[in-house]
């Protein structure tokens, strides 16, 4: 159910409106500098970040599945979007975002929202920390006044930083350090006033003072020529450079990665919102709403958007009750770009870099990263470090793909380790088990899937010739796949070929359906399928 339908069904009071307006204004103040900073980090002009928050934020709030989530540009997207902007320009960025929107709608319509929870924690922690480190490194150039770090890979950018470090400018460093100090220290005194607003205002005043003495500081005006005082206007995302099929084909992997990361971030954000407010979100509706927002936004100059956990938490703490708060936040940003564009242009680039450094630190969740490396099983630590290293050295697309596959392989190995079987009876039993001579009881534990089936059934191939009946207990087998069916069928055929009757007992519903469909059913004198272990054993031990 979309947020709009949920609102109409629940009703909307005057008290709700008052609470949402207050929360929306606070959200707008918080989102104003963040949206510009994240656009700059992605290689786009700052106004495009505002367009994203205005258009995508409002649309996702209306059509999504989480009543309290706030969507817009986020730091997680930076390392995916910056290379696209560098290679294809703003049009490429908008087209990739548009394509990601279609992927997201498809994911929602296929009801894949619930599957996001199966992405292992070490994978998300690893690539999130890697993204944070890359964002932090990318900000150093503006922080010290040498501009954007050039290079395709992180080591190229670090080499550029080392070679250009002598060109760093002390006015920009001073502004950056001052902004960083305010961002760190000010919240210790009060959290009622959004700290980015205070920090960037102080940085702008300091930058103007330094410029007045002849020590110019790089600002949004000097880097981008200012921010145009215009609303997001409709237009084709590819109007500036055109679009080719080669470009579209090359952007498909990135668009898919944007969709996957956007889905993970947005659903995690919805979970956080539910935990804080006691609400309940619809994961598939959230993906569809996210897709609609990412399709529409590029036609108004916006790029990839997803749920922003920090902004969502701020809105809930400020009293937001419905998506109207996010719509108010979008209206605030619209008014701000129309009335304050000229003033926003005086914000120093070093101050924006300092803001992104703090965002990167908060995003990294360094405490959780370190704790996981100390306390998690070794296999999880390996996955964490592999995802972190691949994200930093290459990109998140490779990191997530390798991480999920590696986690799946390690999970299967664990399932094989805990799967097994116990053989009771036989010529060396001496009546201890209570089973009559010639009867063996074989207890299988764990799912019979392609990784564990052969191990669980190996002992059935070496049963001595005095046995005439084998009871296979499947009570602890919750599921069986095609490989398990083949292995079990082969074991039955092998035993029947030696004139040994097989009794499958304790068969659970899923394995029973699979066995029936595969034709593994009762065959007089050869095979018997039952569901009650006690009755089966009682019959043989009577």
N, C-alpha and C positions, 0 to 999 in steps of 0.2 A: 504494500500500500504506500503510495507517495505521501510526502509530507502535506501537500495541498489537500488531498482527500482526508487525511487524518485530522487536519485542522478544522475542516468543514464539519466533520462528524463530531468532533469534540466540542466545538463552539469556541468563540473568542470574546473575552470580556474587556471592559475598559481598563481593569487592573492589569490584564495581560498586555495591553497596548502600552501602558505606562512603563511596565517593567521592561518590555522589549525595546522601547525607544531609548531608555537610559542605558541599557546594555549595548545597544547598537551603536550609540555615540562613542562609548568607551572602546568598542571593537574597532570603530573607524579610526580613532586616534592611534591605536596600536598598529593597525594594518597599513596606515599611510606610509610610514618610513620603511616597514618591512617589505611591502610590495615593490617599492622602488629599488630597494637594495637587492632583492632577489632577481628582479629583472636585469639589473646591471650585472650581477653575477652570472646570469645565463647568457650574457652578451647582447642583450636587447636594451633599447632606450628605457629610461625609468617609467615613462608614461605607459608603456605596454604592460608593466606590472600592475599599474593602477587599473588599466582597462580589464585585465584578467580578474582582479578582485571585484570590480564593479559588475561585470557581465556574468562571468562564470560563477562567482559567489552567489549572486541572486538566483540564477537559474537552478543551480544544484540544490540550493536551500528549498526551492519550491518543488522540484521534481524528484529529489533524493528520498532516501528511506530513513534518515536520522534527523529527528526534529531539531537537534541542538548543535549539530556539526557546523563548523565554519570552514568554508573552502576558499582556496585562492592559490597563488604561487607559493611553493614551499622549497625549503633548502634541499630536500631529498632529490629534486629533479635537476639540480644545477649541473651535476657532472654528466647527465644525459643530454641536457639541452645546449650547454655551452659548445660542445664540438659541432652540433648541428648548425648553430648560428655562425660559428667560425667558417664552416665549409659552404653553407648554402645561403647565409644571410637571414634576415628576418622572415622572408617568405618561407624558407625551408623550415624554420622553427614553427611557424603557424601551420604549415601543411602537416608536419609530424604530429602536432597536437591534435589537428583535425582527424588524422588517421587513427590516433590513439582513442579518440572518442568513439569511433565505430567499433573498435576492439572491445571497449568497455561495455557498450550496449549489447554486443554479442555475448559477452561473459554474463551479463545480467539476465538476458533472455534464456540462456542455457542453464541458469540457476547455479552458477559456479561460485556465488558469494560465500557459501559455507565451506568451500574447499580451501579458501585462503588460510584458514586456521591450521592447515596441515603443513604450512611452511615452517620448518623447525626454528626454534628460538635462536640457536647458534648462527643460522643463516642470516636472519634479520639483524641480529646484533652485529655480526661481522660486516655486512655490507653497509649498515648504517654508520658504524664507526669509521669505515673506510671512506664513505662519502664525506663525513665530517672532516677527516684529515685533508682530503683533496680540496674541499671548500676553503679550509683554513690556509692551505698553501697558496691557493689562487688569490687570496686577499692581500698577501704580503706585498705584492707589487704596488697596489694603490696605497697601502698603509705607509710605505716608505717613499712614495712619490715617483716611482719609475714607471707606473702604468701597468697595463695588462701583461702578464707573463706569457711570452710566446712559446710555442711548441705544442706538438700533438700529444705526447705522453708526459707523465709527471716528471720523469727524469730530465726530459728536454726543458721543461719549465724551471726545474731546479737549477739546471746548468745556466739557463738564461738569467735567473735570479743572481747566481754567484758572479757571473760575468758583468752584470749591470749594477751590482750593489754599490759600486763607487759613485753611481749617478743619483743615489738617493738624496732626498731634499729634506733638510731639517724642519722647515715649516710644516710639511705634511706629516712628518713623524711626530712633531709636537702635538698637532691636532689629533692624530690617531691615538696617541698615548693619553691625551686628555679625555677624549671620548671614551676610551676603554676604562679609564679610572671612574668616570661618572657611571657607566653601565654596571660596573662591579660594586661600587661603594654606595650609590644612591639608594638601591633597594633595601639596604640595611637600616635606613632611617624611616622610609615609608614606601608602601606598595600601592598607595591610593592613586598616585600620579604615574602614568605609564613612563617608565624610564627611558625608552627610546626617544620620546618627545623631548624630554629634558636634555638628554645627551646631545641630540642633533641640534637643538636650539643653541646650547652652549658652544658646540663646535662651530656653528655658523657664525656666531658672534666673534669667537676667537679667530676664525679664518678671515673675517672682514677686518679685524684689528691688525692682523699680520699683513694683509694686503695693503692697508693704509700706510704701513711703514715701508712698503716696497718689497716685502717678502710674500710674493703671490702663492696662494694655495690652490691646488687643482680642485675645481668644483663641478657640479653637474652642468652649470652654464658653460664652463670652459671645455668640458669633455664632450657634451652632447649638444651644445648650443641652446641650452635651456629646455624647459618643459612647455609644450604648447598648451595654451588655455582653451582646449577644445574637449568636448565629450567624446566618448568612443563612438565613431561613426561607422555605418555599415560599408563594407567593401570586400572585394575578393582577396583572400589570403595570399594569392599568387600574383596579384596585380603588378607588383614592383619588378619582378624578374621573370615571370612566367613559370610554367611548370612542365616538366618532361616526364615521360614514363621511366626513364633511367633514374631520375631523382626519386620518383615515387617508389620504385623497386628498392633502391638503396636505403630508403627511409623506413621500410617495413620492419626490419628487426628493431630499430630504435623506437618506432611507434608501439610495437608489441611490448617492449621493455617499459616504456612510459605507462602503458595501460596496466601492466602487471604491478609496477611499483605504485601507481596511483591507486589501484584496487587495495593493495596491502595497507598503504598509508591511510586511505579513507576509512577502511573497515576497522583498523586499529583505533582511529580517531573516534569512530562511532561507539566502539567498545568502551573507550575512556569516558565518553559522554554519558553512556548508560550507567557506568559505574558511579559517576558523580551525581547524576540526577535521578537515578532509579527509573529511567525510561527504557524503551525497548525498540531497537531499530530493525529494519528489514534489509538484509544484506544485498539481496538481488535488486530491490528498488533503488538502493543506494548506488549500485553500479550503473544502473540505467540512467539515473539522474546525473551521475558523474559523467557518463558518456554524452548525454545531451549538452551539458555545460561545456565540455571540451570540443564539441562539434560547433556550437554556436559562437563561442568566444573568439575563435580565429577570424570570423567575419566582422569582428569589431576591434581587431588589433590585439586580442588577448591570446595567451599561449596556455600551455598545460597547467591544469589546476587539480588539486586534490584536497582532502581534509587536512586541516592544520591543527594539530593537537594543542599547541600552546594557545592559539587564538580561541579554540573551542573551550578550553578550560577557563580562559579569561572571561568569555561570554557567560558561562554558567555561573562563575563566581560573582559576576556583575548583575545577575538576576534574569538572564534571558530565559524565556519560556517556550517560544515557538520560532520558526524560521523568519518571522517578521523582524527579529533582532538583526539577522544577517542582511535582510533587505534594507533596513535602516543604515547599517554599516556601509552598504554599497552606495546609498544615496549620499551619505556623508562624504565618501571618497569622491563622488561625482561633483559635489559642491566644492570640495577642496581643490580639485584640479581646475575648476573654472575660476575660482577666486584667489587661490594661493599659488598658482603655477609659477609666477615670477619670483616669489619669495623662496619656493622650494628649490629653485635653481642655484641658490647660494649655499646649499649644503655641500660641504667638502667631501670629495671622494674618499679621503682617508677616514672620515667619520663613518661613512657607509661601510668601509672595509672593517672597521672596528666593530660595528654592529653585527656584521656577518661572522666575525671571529667568535663573538659571544654566542651567536646562534649555533655555530659549528660545535663549540664546546658543550653546550646544553644538549645538542643532538647526539653527540658521541656517547653520552651516558657512560663516561669513563669508569665510574665506580662499578657498574654492572659488568662492563667488559672485563675488568681486572678480577672481579669476584668469580665470573664464569671460568676464567683461565685457571683459577686456584681450586675451585670446588667441583667443577663439572667432570664427568668421565672423560678419559683421554680422547676418545673418538669425537666427542662434542667439541673439545678444545681444538682438535685438528680441523674440524669443519669451520669453526669460528675463525681461526687464523688463516685458513685457505681463502675464505670469503673476503676477509679483511685485506689480505695481500693482493688478491686478484682485482678487487675494486680499486685499490690504490695504483697498482702497476698497469692495469689494462682498463677495464670498465665494469660497470655493474651488471651489464648483460651477461658477460662471461661469468662473473662471480656468482650470480644467482643460479644460472644454469648448472655450473659445476657443483655449487653448494647443495642444491636440491638433489641432484643425482647422487652425490657422495653420501648425503644423509640417508637417502633411500637404500643405498647399498649397505651402509652400516646398520640400518634398521633390520634389513633382511638377515644380515649376519647374526644380529642379536636374536632374531626369531629362530634361526637355526640352532643357536646355542641353547635356548631354553626349550626347544622342541626335543622330544625323545620318546623312548618306549621302554617298558619293563616286561621281561619274559618270565612267566611263572609256570612251573610244572615241568614235565619232561622226565627222562630216565634218571636224572640225578636229584629229583625232588624228594624221594623217600617218604611221600605222603604228607609232607609238611604243609603244602598248600591246601590240602583237602580235596584236590582234584583227582579223579580216577586216573589210572594209568592210561597213557595214550592221548590225554587231553592237555592242551597247553592254553594258557590264558595270556594274551598279549595286550598290554595296556599302553595305548598311544596317547601322548600328551602334546598339545599345541596344534596350531593350524597346519594342515597338509597343503602347503603351497609349493611353488616351484623350487624354492630354496631349501626346503626342509623335508620334502616328501621322501626322497631316497634314503636320507639318514634315518628317518623314523621307521622305515619298513625293511631296512637291510637285514635284520635278524631273521626275517621270515624265509630268507633264501637258504638258511643253513640248519633247518630243523631236521632232526634225525628221523630215521625210517620207522621207528616204533610208534610214531604219532599218527592218530587217525582223525583227530578233530582239533582245529585251532580256533579259539574264541578271540576275536579282535575287538577290544573295548574302545569305542570311539566317543565315549561320554565327554572326554576332555578335548575333543576336536571341534572347535566352534565353526570352522569353515574349511572348505576344500576347493582347490582350483583345478584347472584342466590337467596340469602336471601331476597333481596329487591323485586325480582320478586314474590317470594312466599308470602311475606307480602302484596304486592299490589294485587295479584290475590285473596288472601283470603278476603281482604277488598271488592273487586269487587263482589265476590261471596256472601258475607254477605249482601251487599246492594241490589244486584239483587234478593236475596232471600226474601227481604222485599219489592219487587216490585219497587225498586228505580233504575232509569236509571243512568249510570255513563258515563261521558264524560271526556276522557283524552285529554288535550289540551296542546299545546306548547311543544310537545314531541321532544327532541333533537335526533340527529342521532344515538348515541350509545344506548340510551334507546329504540328508535324505533326498531332498529334491534333486540334487546334482547326481546322486547315484541312480535314482529312478530314470532321469533323463538320459543318462549314459547307458541304460540297460543293465545295470548291476542290481538285479532283483533276485528274489527267491528262485532257486533251482533245486528240486528235490534230490537229496543225497549229496549235493555239492556245495550249495550256498544257501544261507539263511540270513535274513536281515531283520533285526528286532530293535526296539527302542528302550527296553527295560533290562538293565544289567543284572539287577537282583533276581528277576525271574529266570533269566538265562542261566546264571550261575546255580540257582536253586535246582533247576532241572538236571544239571549235570552232576551236582554234588549230592543229590538225594540218595 
